[in-house]
Amino acid sequence: MNKEDIHLGDSLECKVKEDMEKPFTGTVQKMYENSALLDITDYAAADKQNVAELNFKIVINFKAIRKNFGGGHADPEPTAEEAEN
């Protein structure tokens, strides 16, 4: 998937062989050049131990994204300080 198609807060379905046995769903918390930091929100019972070891967070390459459910926003909401400037 392309970086331009992913936004903060989006819910993504991903599959990574290194850390998780089954596909999982996560919410985008931070974007990087070729990857994103996700909060893991839904996962298979077989991955319960893996998710706990990852503290419910994972960095995934955009290539590992299977589906974008949306729900995020393209630009973060400006803080009160930014809005004043």
N, C-alpha and C positions, 0 to 999 in steps of 0.2 A: 504494500500500500504506500502511497506517496505522502510525504510530510504535509503537503498542502491540504490533504483530505482529512487530517486529524487535528482536533482542537482540544484545549483544556476542558476537562469535564466530560469528554466523550466516553461512552461505554464501549469497550472493544472485546471481541472474542479472539483469543490468541492460542497458539500452540508452540511450546518450546520444549525440545527434547531434553535439554540439559538439566532443567530444574523441576519440571512437572511432567507427570506421566500422561495426563489427559488434558484436553483443551480447557480453558478457564476464561472467565470474564473479569475485566478490571476497568477502573476509571482512571483516565489520564490526569496526573498531578503535575507533571513537569515535562517539557519537551526538550530534547537534545537534537543534535545535527542529524543523526541516523537512528535514533531510538527515543523511547519515552519511558518515564517512570510511572508505573501503575500501582494503584491500591487494588489488591485482589479482592473482588467482591463475591464471586461465585466460582466454586470449584468442585471437582469430583471427590467423593469420599476417599478414594485411593490416594489423593494428594493432601490429605489433612496434615500429615506430618511435615511434608515439604513446605506447605503454606506457613505453618507455625515457625519453621526454621528460617523462612524468608521474612518473618514479621509482617506478613500480609502485604509486602511490597516487592516489586520486581521491575527491573529495567529490561525492556524488550526491543529488539530490532524491528523496524517497520515491516520487514519481510515476514515476520512471524505473525502478523495480524491477519486473521481470516475474515473478520467482518466488523464494520463500524456501525454500532446501533445509534450513534449520535448522542444528542442530549447536552453537548458542551456548547461553548461559544468561541467564535473566531478570535476575538480580542478580549483580554481580561477587563473586567470592569475597573475604571480608574478609581484610585483611592481618593479620599477627600482632599488630600494634599495635592495630588496630581490634577484634580479638577479645578483647583484654585489657580493653578499656573496656567 
